[in-house]
C-alpha cells in the first residue's frame, strides 16, 4: 500500500510593502489622527497620495499660516497633536507663526514639511533651506526622514515628543525622493506618555500648605486637560469652597458659572483679580506656571517669602518667575485624581475669601443692557444680545487685540477648551481656530471675535470654511485701527498717532463672496436684528456668518 505524498509547506508570504509616504499616513491613522490641515506642495506628493481615500480628512487651506493655526487649535482641543503639512522654503516660513504659538502656548502639534530631494541637499536647490537651523529654537524636536524604513518610527517619535513633558510643536522634514521609496508596511506602535503624579510626600506637603492657608488660590491653565479632569477639579473646589482663577486666554477649565470661578488673570486683567496674586497666601498653579503675562512682566508676586506650589509635568519649569515653594511633577488629570482623595476641613476663612472674589467676578461679568443705545454700534450691545442665545457648550476663539476683552468679560466658558486663543499674542488666529473648532465639533456654536486688523491676516480662510462646511459666527469689531498698539502709543507718545490707523473694505460683502452670510452694522439700533439673522443663517442654512460691526475708536470692554 503506497503512502500519500507529504503535503508541501505553505508558500512563504511576501511582506507587504508600501511607499514611505503611505506608511506615514497609515501611522497617522494608527495614532488616531482625524484630519490634517494642508497647503499642498510637490515636495510631499506621495503623502498626499496616501491621504487619498484614507479616513483622515484632508483640509486644504489657503495659506500655510492658516493651516498651522488650525493644527495648533486642533491640538488645544485634544491631547493628541494637531497635524499640518506644508512645503519647503516659503511654505515652511509661512507656517512658522503657528509653531511659535504652539511653543509659547504649550500645544501638542506636528508640522510635516516637504523637502528637496536628498541628493540635491547643500547645492542651493530650488526652495532649499536648513530645516534644523530654522526650527530648532522654536520646536521640541526637528527630525528629517533620511532613511525611508524609519518612516513609521519617526511619526511615533514625533507624536511622543509633542505630547510628553510640557507639550509643544515638533517638525518633521520629508525629502521628496525618500518618501517615494518602498519599505515594509509594518507600523511602529504609539509610544506611551508618562503622566507623572503626586508622591506621598507631595500629597502631604500640599495638604499641610492648604490647611495652613486662609486665602488659597488655584490657577488653572495650559492645554493638557480632559473634560473629566476639569469637572472633577471643579467639584472638589466647590465642595471645599476654594477659588480658582484662569490663566490669560485660557478660560473654561473651571466653569464660568461655578461658585469657585473668580475670573481671568493676565494682561489687561479686570480690577477684581488684579491684586489676587499678592493677596493670596498660597498659590497653586495647575497645568501652567507664573510666567511673564500672569505676573505683569515678572513684577507681581516676586517676593521670595511667598508660597507657590507649581503642578506641571515640565521638570524644567520653563517660563516661570518668582518663588517656587514646591513642584509636583504631574499632568493635570493625574494630579486631580490624587487631589480629590485629600480630606480637608473647610475653613470659614475659605468661604469668605471665595465668596468675596466670586461676587466681584459676577459683577464684572454681568451683561450690559440689551436695549440698543443711540448712535454708533457697540460691542456691549452685541454681547448682551448674543450671550443669551448661546447653548451650554458654546465655544469662543480669539486672536490678539483689545477686542478679545469683551469675550474675557462676558462669554460664558463652561467647558474645557471652550476658549481657544493665541496666548503668545499672535494676530490672525481667530478665523482659522474657529474653522478648526467648528470642524471638530460640528454640533456646537463656535463664535470668534476678530479685530479689523487681525481679521485681514487670515480672513481668506473663510473660503476653507465654506469648502468644508464649517459654520462659525465671526464678529469683526472694526474700529479702523490697531487698537492695542494705539493704546500703548497714547500712553508713551500721547497725541502722536503713527502707524496704527486703518482703512477697511466691507467685510460683510467679503463673507458673502466666500459663500457665507454677511451683515454690516453701523448703528447700535441694528445690532439685535443682525445677531438674530446671523444665528438663523448658521442654524437654518448651514453656512458660516459674519457680523461686520463698525464701532467707535478708543471704546474698551473695561
C-alpha positions in Angstrom: 0.0 0.0 0.0 1.6 3.3 -1.0 1.8 6.1 1.4 0.3 9.5 0.5 2.8 12.2 -0.5 3.6 14.6 2.2 1.9 18.0 2.0 4.0 20.8 0.6 4.7 23.6 3.2 2.7 26.7 2.6 4.4 29.3 0.5 6.1 32.0 2.5 4.0 35.1 2.5 5.7 38.1 1.0 5.9 41.0 3.5 3.6 43.9 2.4 5.5 46.9 1.1 4.4 50.5 0.6 6.0 53.8 -0.1 7.3 55.6 3.0 4.8 58.4 2.3 1.9 55.9 2.5 3.4 54.4 5.7 3.4 57.9 7.2 -0.3 58.2 6.6 -1.0 54.7 8.0 0.9 55.7 11.1 -1.1 58.9 11.5 -4.3 56.8 11.3 -2.9 54.4 13.9 -2.3 57.3 16.2 -5.9 58.5 15.9 -5.5 61.5 13.7 -8.8 62.5 12.2 -7.8 65.5 10.0 -4.8 67.2 8.7 -4.5 70.9 7.6 -2.6 71.2 4.3 -1.3 73.6 1.8 -0.1 71.2 -1.0 3.3 71.2 -2.5 5.1 69.0 -5.0 7.6 68.1 -2.3 5.2 65.8 -0.4 3.0 64.4 -3.2 3.4 60.8 -2.0 2.0 61.7 1.4 -0.9 63.5 -0.3 -1.4 60.3 -2.4 -1.5 58.3 0.8 -4.2 60.5 2.1 -6.4 59.8 -0.9 -9.3 57.7 0.2 -7.9 57.5 3.7 -10.2 58.0 6.8 -8.2 61.2 7.6 -10.0 64.3 6.4 -7.6 66.5 4.3 -8.5 70.2 4.9 -6.9 72.2 2.1 -6.1 75.7 3.4 -5.4 79.0 1.6 -2.2 79.9 3.5 0.3 78.0 5.5 -0.1 80.3 8.4 -3.8 79.5 8.5 -3.1 75.8 8.2 -0.6 75.9 11.1 -3.1 77.9 13.3 -5.8 75.3 12.5 -3.5 72.5 13.5 -2.5 74.3 16.7 -6.1 74.9 17.6 -6.8 71.2 17.0 -4.0 70.4 19.5 -5.6 72.7 22.1 -8.9 70.8 21.8 -7.3 67.4 22.2 -4.3 65.9 23.9 -3.4 64.4 20.5 -1.2 66.7 18.4 -2.8 68.7 15.7 -1.2 68.0 12.3 -0.3 70.4 9.5 1.5 69.7 6.2 3.3 72.4 4.1 6.0 72.5 1.5 9.7 73.6 1.7 11.2 77.0 1.9 8.4 79.7 1.5 5.7 77.2 2.8 7.7 76.4 5.9 8.4 80.1 6.5 4.7 80.9 6.4 3.9 78.1 8.8 6.4 79.4 11.4 3.8 81.6 13.1 1.7 78.6 14.1 4.8 76.9 15.6 5.6 79.9 17.7 2.1 79.9 19.0 2.3 76.2 19.9 5.7 76.7 21.5 4.6 79.5 23.8 1.1 78.0 24.5 2.4 74.5 25.2 0.3 72.9 22.5 1.0 69.5 21.0 1.4 69.9 17.3 3.3 68.1 14.5 4.3 70.0 11.3 5.3 67.9 8.3 7.4 69.9 5.8 8.2 68.6 2.3 11.9 69.0 1.5 14.1 68.9 -1.6 15.4 65.5 -2.8 18.1 64.1 -0.6 20.6 64.0 -3.4 20.1 67.8 -4.1 21.0 68.8 -0.5 23.5 71.5 0.1 23.6 72.6 -3.5 21.2 75.7 -3.2 18.4 73.8 -4.9 15.1 75.3 -5.6 13.4 76.3 -2.2 16.2 74.7 -0.2 16.6 75.7 3.4 18.1 74.3 6.6 15.1 72.9 8.5 17.0 72.4 11.7 18.6 75.8 11.7 15.2 77.4 11.1 13.2 75.5 13.7 15.5 74.1 16.4 15.0 77.0 18.8 11.2 77.0 18.4 10.2 73.3 18.4 10.7 70.5 20.9 12.3 68.4 18.2 13.2 68.7 14.5 13.6 65.4 12.6 14.3 64.6 9.0 13.4 61.3 7.4 16.6 60.4 5.7 16.0 56.6 5.9 12.7 55.5 4.5 12.5 52.4 6.6 12.2 54.7 9.7 9.0 56.4 8.4 6.6 54.9 10.9 9.2 55.2 13.8 9.6 58.9 13.1 5.8 59.5 13.3 5.7 57.7 16.6 8.7 59.6 17.9 7.2 62.9 16.8 3.9 62.3 18.5 5.6 61.2 21.7 7.8 64.3 21.7 4.9 66.6 21.1 2.9 65.1 24.0 5.5 64.1 26.6 6.6 66.5 29.3 5.5 70.1 28.6 3.5 69.7 25.3 4.7 71.6 22.2 5.4 71.5 18.5 7.6 69.0 16.6 8.8 69.5 13.0 9.3 66.5 10.6 11.1 67.0 7.3 10.2 64.8 4.4 12.6 64.7 1.4 10.5 64.1 -1.7 12.6 61.3 -3.1 12.9 59.4 0.3 9.1 59.3 0.8 8.6 57.6 -2.6 10.8 54.6 -1.7 9.1 51.3 -0.8 9.5 49.9 2.7 7.9 47.4 5.0 4.3 48.4 5.7 4.6 47.3 9.4 3.9 50.1 11.8 5.6 51.4 14.9 3.2 51.4 17.8 2.3 54.6 19.6 4.8 55.4 22.5 3.0 55.8 25.8 3.4 59.2 27.6 4.2 59.2 31.4 1.7 61.4 33.2 3.6 61.8 36.5 1.6 62.0 39.7 1.8 63.0 43.3 4.0 61.1 45.6 3.0 60.6 49.3 5.5 63.4 50.1 3.9 65.7 47.5 0.5 64.9 48.8 1.3 65.6 52.4 3.2 68.9 51.6 0.2 70.2 49.7 -2.3 69.1 52.4 -0.2 70.9 55.0 0.0 74.1 53.0 -3.7 74.2 52.3 -4.5 73.6 56.0 -2.3 76.5 57.0 -3.6 78.9 54.3 -6.5 81.3 54.9 -6.6 82.7 51.4 -5.5 79.9 49.0 -6.0 80.3 45.3 -5.8 77.8 42.4 -4.8 79.0 38.9 -5.7 76.7 36.0 -4.1 76.8 32.6 -2.4 75.0 29.7 -3.8 72.6 27.1 -3.2 69.3 28.8 -6.5 68.7 30.5 -9.5 66.4 29.8 -13.1 67.3 30.4 -13.3 64.7 33.1 -10.3 66.2 34.9 -11.7 69.7 34.7 -15.1 68.5 36.0 -13.5 66.6 38.9 -11.4 69.6 40.0 -14.4 71.9 39.8 -16.5 69.6 42.1 -13.6 69.4 44.6 -13.1 73.1 44.7 -16.8 73.8 45.1 -17.1 71.2 47.9 -14.2 72.9 49.8 -15.2 76.5 49.0 -11.9 77.2 47.3 -11.4 79.7 44.5 -9.8 79.3 41.1 -8.7 81.9 38.5 -7.9 81.2 34.9 -4.7 81.8 33.0 -4.9 84.6 30.5 -6.9 83.5 27.4 -7.4 80.0 28.9 -10.9 80.2 30.5 -13.3 77.3 30.8 -11.4 74.7 32.8 -13.4 75.8 35.8 -16.9 76.7 34.5 -17.8 80.4 34.1 -20.9 79.6 36.3 -19.0 77.8 39.1 -19.2 79.5 42.5 -15.4 78.7 42.7 -14.5 80.6 39.5 -13.2 84.1 40.2 -12.1 85.3 36.8 -9.1 85.6 34.4 -5.5 86.7 35.3 -3.3 88.2 32.7 -2.7 91.3 30.5 -5.5 93.9 30.9 -7.0 91.8 33.7 -10.1 93.2 35.4 -9.6 95.0 38.7 -11.2 92.2 40.8 -8.4 89.8 40.0 -5.6 92.4 39.7 -4.4 92.1 43.3 -5.2 88.5 43.8 -1.6 87.2 43.3 -0.3 89.5 46.1 -3.2 89.0 48.5 -3.4 85.2 48.4 -1.2 83.3 51.0 -1.0 80.2 48.9 -1.0 79.9 45.1 -1.4 76.5 43.4 -0.8 76.6 39.7 -2.2 73.6 37.8 -1.1 73.0 34.2 0.8 76.3 34.0 3.4 78.4 35.7 3.5 82.1 36.9 5.1 83.5 33.8 5.6 86.9 32.2 1.9 87.6 31.4 0.4 86.4 34.7 3.0 88.4 36.7 2.7 91.6 34.7 6.2 91.3 33.3 7.9 89.5 36.1 6.8 92.1 38.6 3.9 90.7 40.7 4.5 88.0 43.3 8.3 88.1 43.2 8.8 88.2 47.0 10.7 85.0 47.9 8.7 84.6 51.0 5.5 84.0 49.1 4.3 80.4 48.9 3.7 78.9 45.4 3.0 75.3 44.5 3.6 74.6 40.8 1.9 71.5 39.4 3.4 70.8 35.9 4.8 67.9 34.1 7.7 70.0 33.0 10.7 69.4 35.3 12.5 72.4 33.9 9.7 74.9 34.9 10.3 76.8 31.6 8.8 80.2 31.7 8.2 80.5 35.4 9.1 83.5 37.6 9.0 84.3 41.3 9.3 81.9 44.2 8.8 78.1 43.9 7.9 76.6 47.3 7.2 73.1 45.8 6.9 71.5 42.5 4.6 68.5 41.8 5.6 66.8 38.5 2.2 65.7 37.1 -0.2 66.3 34.3 -3.4 68.0 35.5 -5.6 64.9 35.3 -3.5 62.7 37.4 -2.9 65.5 39.9 -6.6 66.0 40.3 -7.1 62.2 40.6 -4.8 62.3 43.7 -6.0 65.6 45.0 -9.6 64.5 45.4 -8.5 61.8 47.9 -7.4 64.6 50.2 -9.7 65.1 53.2 -9.6 68.7 54.2 -11.8 70.5 56.8 -13.4 73.6 55.2 -12.3 76.8 56.9 -14.7 79.7 57.4 -11.9 81.9 56.0 -12.1 80.0 52.7 -15.8 80.6 52.4 -15.5 84.3 53.0 -12.5 84.6 50.7 -14.1 82.7 47.8 -17.5 84.3 48.2 -15.9 87.8 48.1 -14.0 87.1 44.9 -16.9 85.3 43.3 -19.1 88.3 44.0 -16.6 90.6 42.3 -16.5 88.2 39.2 -20.3 88.1 39.0 -20.5 91.9 39.0 -17.7 92.1 36.4 -19.4 89.6 34.1 -22.9 90.8 34.4 -24.2 91.6 30.9 -24.8 95.2 29.9 -28.3 96.3 28.7 -29.5 94.5 25.6 -31.5 97.6 24.6 -29.6 99.4 21.9 -28.3 102.9 22.6 -28.5 105.8 20.1 -25.6 106.3 17.7 -22.8 104.0 16.5 -22.8 100.3 17.0 -21.4 99.0 20.3 -19.7 95.7 21.3 -21.6 95.8 24.6 -24.9 95.7 22.8 -23.8 92.8 20.6 -22.6 90.7 23.6 -25.8 91.5 25.5 -27.8 90.2 22.6 -25.6 87.3 21.6 -24.8 85.7 25.0 -28.4 84.7 25.9 -28.7 82.8 22.6 -25.6 80.6 23.4 -26.0 76.9 24.2 -24.3 75.4 27.2 -21.3 74.1 25.2 -20.6 77.2 23.1 -17.0 77.9 22.2 -15.1 81.2 21.6 -11.9 81.6 19.6 -9.7 84.7 19.7 -6.6 86.1 18.2 -4.9 89.1 19.7 -6.0 92.6 20.5 -8.3 94.7 22.7 -11.4 93.2 21.0 -10.7 90.0 22.9 -11.6 91.6 26.2 -15.3 91.5 25.5 -15.1 87.7 25.4 -12.9 87.6 28.6 -15.6 89.6 30.4 -18.9 88.3 29.1 -18.5 85.0 27.2 -19.8 82.0 29.3 -16.9 79.4 29.0 -18.5 76.4 30.7 -16.3 73.5 29.4 -12.6 72.7 29.0 -11.3 74.1 25.7 -14.3 76.3 25.2 -11.9 79.2 24.7 -9.2 78.8 22.0 -6.8 81.7 21.8 -3.2 82.6 21.0 -1.5 83.3 24.3 1.6 84.4 22.5 -0.4 87.4 21.3 -0.3 86.3 17.7 -2.7 88.1 15.3 -4.6 86.2 12.6 -5.6 83.3 14.8 -9.3 83.9 15.2 -10.7 82.7 11.9 -8.5 79.6 11.4 -9.1 78.5 15.0 -12.8 78.9 14.6 -12.8 76.8 11.5 -10.8 74.0 13.3 -13.2 74.2 16.2 -16.3 74.0 14.0 -14.9 71.0 12.0 -14.0 69.2 15.3 -17.4 70.0 16.9 -20.0 70.5 14.2 -22.9 70.4 16.6 -21.5 73.3 18.8 -21.9 77.0 18.5 -18.5 78.4 17.7 -18.0 82.2 17.9 -14.9 84.1 17.0 -14.3 87.8 17.8 -11.7 89.4 15.5 -10.4 92.9 15.2 -10.4 94.5 11.8 -6.6 94.4 11.6 -6.4 90.8 12.8 -9.2 89.6 10.5 -7.4 90.7 7.4 -4.4 88.5 8.2 -6.3 85.2 7.7 -9.8 86.2 6.7 -9.3 84.4 3.4 -9.7 81.1 5.2 -13.4 81.7 5.1 -13.1 80.0 1.7 -11.9 76.9 3.6 -14.9 77.2 6.0 -17.2 77.3 3.0 -15.5 74.4 1.3 -15.6 72.0 4.3 -18.9 73.1 5.9 -17.5 74.9 9.0 -20.2 77.2 10.4 -18.6 79.7 12.9 -20.1 83.0 13.8 -17.4 85.6 13.0 -17.7 89.0 14.7 -15.4 91.6 13.2 -15.0 94.6 15.5 -14.0 97.3 13.1 -12.5 100.4 14.9 -10.3 101.3 12.0 -7.0 100.9 13.9 -4.6 98.5 15.5 -6.2 99.3 18.9 -3.8 97.6 21.3 -0.8 99.4 19.8 -2.7 102.7 19.7 -3.3 102.3 23.5 0.4 101.8 24.1 1.1 104.7 21.8 -1.2 107.0 23.7 0.5 106.0 26.9 4.0 106.6 25.8 3.6 109.1 22.9 0.3 110.9 23.6 -1.5 112.6 20.8 1.1 111.4 18.3 -0.8 108.8 16.3 1.6 107.0 13.9 1.4 103.7 12.1 -1.8 102.4 13.7 -4.7 103.7 11.6 -6.6 101.5 9.0 -9.0 101.9 6.1 -11.1 98.7 5.7 -13.2 97.1 3.0 -16.8 95.9 3.6 -16.2 92.6 5.4 -19.8 91.6 5.1 -19.5 91.6 1.3 -16.3 89.6 1.6 -18.2 87.0 3.7 -21.0 86.8 1.0 -18.4 86.5 -1.7 -16.9 83.5 0.1 -20.3 81.9 0.3 -21.4 82.8 3.8 -23.9 85.2 5.4 -22.6 88.7 6.0 -24.2 91.8 7.5 -22.7 95.2 8.0 -23.8 97.1 11.2 -23.1 100.8 11.7 -25.9 101.8 14.1 -26.5 100.3 17.5 -30.2 100.0 16.8 -29.5 97.4 14.2 -27.4 95.1 16.4 -30.2 92.8 17.8 -31.5 92.1 14.3 -28.1 91.4 12.9 -27.3 88.9 15.7 -30.7 87.1 15.1 -30.1 87.0 11.3 -26.6 85.6 11.7 -27.6 82.9 14.1 -30.5 82.0 11.8 -28.2 81.7 8.8 -26.0 79.2 10.7 -28.8 77.1 12.1 -31.1 77.1 9.1 -28.8 77.5 6.1 -25.8 75.6 7.4 -23.3 78.4 6.5 -20.9 80.5 8.4 -22.0 84.0 9.3 -20.1 87.3 9.7 -21.2 90.4 11.5 -19.2 93.5 10.5 -19.6 95.8 13.4 -18.4 99.4 12.9 -17.6 100.8 16.3 -16.0 104.0 17.7 -12.4 104.2 18.4 -11.0 104.1 21.9 -14.0 102.2 23.4 -12.9 99.3 25.6 -14.5 96.4 27.4 -13.0 97.5 30.7 
